[in-house]
C-alpha cells in the first residue's frame, strides 16, 4: 500500500519537527511551540520537490522572524538516510526540500513489490459498497447514455475496490410497472398489424416505435400464430411482456458482456412486488407517520421529509420555505404501487436487507430532481439515505462524425444503439472515450478520432506507449539485457529532468486513486494515463537506453518497464486492454 508522495510529505514534517526540537534544546528556538505547518509540492522544481511553511506558521508563537526560524531549522536538519539530499530557505521563509536518489529508487521498488495491485489502499476499510449502473429499461436496445453509464459505473467500482472497499456491481431490471405495460401494448399492436395490416390496427400514441418492437412482434407471431388475435388484454398482456423480456434481457447481457461489463447480480423489480416487499416498505413509511390518503391514493409527505433533510444539511428555514416542494404518490387509487414506491423498496433492500454501507447509483442528469426525494424517503425509514445513498449524475453524450452530430441509429431510427456503436469502433475506444471526462461534463464522442491510429487518439496514444515498451524490453532481452530487479538499480543515475518527472508521475497513482474515490470520478485514471504516457514518450525521446553504459541502461530499462506495468494496471482499472504489439 505504497504512497511515496505521502511518505515524502510525512518525512518533511518529521525532519522539520526533529530539527526544531534540536534547535529548541540548544536554546536557539523557543521550546514547546506547536506549529501547524503545511507541506506542498511547488509548481516549479527549481523551488524544490517539497516546501514546508513551518517557519512562517511558527513565527507568531515564537516571536521571531520566519527566516531566522528557517535558518535554525536548516542548521539542525539531519538528512542522513532520508529521501532528501538538501534543504534551502526561499522567499519569506519557505523551507524547500530537494529529493535524493533514495526516493526515486524506492518508488520503483514499491511498484515492483505491488505489481498490478499498485495504488491499493485500505481507505475503504472493507466497507460494503454497491454500485448500481446502467439499469436501462428492458424495453429496447442499449443506447449511448447506457454506454457512458456502463463504463463509468464499472470503472468506479474497480477504483473503489482498489481503495479497499468491498464492492458489488448490480443491474436493476425494471420488469414491472407502467413501462412494461406500455411495452406489451406496443408488441401487441405490432402483432395485430401483422395480422390485420398497419392500417387495420391503431398503434398507441405513447408506444415504443422502434424497429425492435416490430421484430419482437414478428417473433411472437412465429411462435403463436394468430392464437391471440381475439384475446383480451388480460390474456395477452403477460405472455407478450414476458416474451419481450425473454428476448431483450439476454440481448442486454450480451451487449454489456461485449462491452466488458459483468455484474455480480441482475436484480428484478418484479421480485419486490411479488414478495410483498414494496407493500411492506410503504406500510413502514405509514407506520412512521410519513404518509396520508388523498383522492383515494396514498401519498408520501415528501415535503416534510425534504424540509427535515435540508434543515439538517444547514439550509435556513427561510431558504427551505422558498423551495417548491411537492409530495409523491406511493399507491394509486387503483391499488397499484408507483415506480417511486418500488424504488424506495429497492433501496431499502440494499441498505437494510443486504446491509450495504453505501449504495452508489449512476443516473442521467435528467434524474437530478429524484435524488433528494429518494434520500429523504430512506431517511423516513431510518436508513440515513442522506449519507448512505450517493448518486452520481451523468451528463449527455454527443456523437460526432465529420465534425457534425450523429442523431439517428441505423436500426431503430431513434437513439444510437450500443451494438451499432461497437460495430463502428473498438470496445477499448468506446470505454476510454466514455470515461474521458468527469460525469458532470458532457462527452463529445468523435467517431473519426476513435478509429484513428495516431497520437491524436488518446487511447491509441496510451496503448502505443505500452506496446512500445513491450517491444523495447523484448529487443533488449534478445541482446542479453533483461529487466533487472529494482534492488539492482543504482537510482543515482537518474539525473535528467525527464527521468525524475517520469518517476514522480509513477508515484502519483495512489493519490489519483484516492481522489477518484473521493470525487466518485474514475475519469481521473484516464487523465493520469495520458499524463504518464506523455512523460514516458518525452523520457524515451530524451534518454537513450540501448548503447548506454551498463548501469544507465539497466536503470532506464527498469524505469521503462515500470511504466509498462503501471499503464497496464491503470488500463485494467478502466476495462481497456494493454496490447503488447500495435
Secondary structure as GFF3:
##gff-version 3
##sequence-region A 1 582
A	DSSP	alpha_helix	4	25	.	.	.	ID=ss1
A	DSSP	beta_strand	39	40	.	.	.	ID=ss2
A	DSSP	three_ten_helix	45	47	.	.	.	ID=ss3
A	DSSP	beta_strand	50	52	.	.	.	ID=ss4
A	DSSP	alpha_helix	54	62	.	.	.	ID=ss5
A	DSSP	alpha_helix	66	75	.	.	.	ID=ss6
A	DSSP	beta_strand	84	90	.	.	.	ID=ss7
A	DSSP	beta_strand	94	99	.	.	.	ID=ss8
A	DSSP	alpha_helix	101	114	.	.	.	ID=ss9
A	DSSP	three_ten_helix	115	117	.	.	.	ID=ss10
A	DSSP	beta_strand	128	132	.	.	.	ID=ss11
A	DSSP	alpha_helix	144	162	.	.	.	ID=ss12
A	DSSP	beta_strand	166	173	.	.	.	ID=ss13
A	DSSP	alpha_helix	178	196	.	.	.	ID=ss14
A	DSSP	three_ten_helix	198	200	.	.	.	ID=ss15
A	DSSP	alpha_helix	211	224	.	.	.	ID=ss16
A	DSSP	alpha_helix	233	258	.	.	.	ID=ss17
A	DSSP	beta_strand	265	268	.	.	.	ID=ss18
A	DSSP	alpha_helix	269	274	.	.	.	ID=ss19
A	DSSP	alpha_helix	277	287	.	.	.	ID=ss20
A	DSSP	beta_strand	291	294	.	.	.	ID=ss21
A	DSSP	beta_strand	297	300	.	.	.	ID=ss22
A	DSSP	alpha_helix	302	312	.	.	.	ID=ss23
A	DSSP	alpha_helix	317	321	.	.	.	ID=ss24
A	DSSP	beta_strand	328	331	.	.	.	ID=ss25
A	DSSP	alpha_helix	339	348	.	.	.	ID=ss26
A	DSSP	pi_helix	349	353	.	.	.	ID=ss27
A	DSSP	beta_strand	358	364	.	.	.	ID=ss28
A	DSSP	three_ten_helix	365	367	.	.	.	ID=ss29
A	DSSP	alpha_helix	368	380	.	.	.	ID=ss30
A	DSSP	alpha_helix	385	388	.	.	.	ID=ss31
A	DSSP	beta_strand	389	394	.	.	.	ID=ss32
A	DSSP	beta_strand	397	401	.	.	.	ID=ss33
A	DSSP	beta_strand	404	405	.	.	.	ID=ss34
A	DSSP	alpha_helix	418	424	.	.	.	ID=ss35
A	DSSP	alpha_helix	427	434	.	.	.	ID=ss36
A	DSSP	beta_strand	443	446	.	.	.	ID=ss37
A	DSSP	alpha_helix	447	450	.	.	.	ID=ss38
A	DSSP	alpha_helix	458	478	.	.	.	ID=ss39
A	DSSP	three_ten_helix	486	488	.	.	.	ID=ss40
A	DSSP	three_ten_helix	491	493	.	.	.	ID=ss41
A	DSSP	alpha_helix	497	507	.	.	.	ID=ss42
A	DSSP	alpha_helix	509	518	.	.	.	ID=ss43
A	DSSP	alpha_helix	523	542	.	.	.	ID=ss44
A	DSSP	alpha_helix	550	573	.	.	.	ID=ss45
###
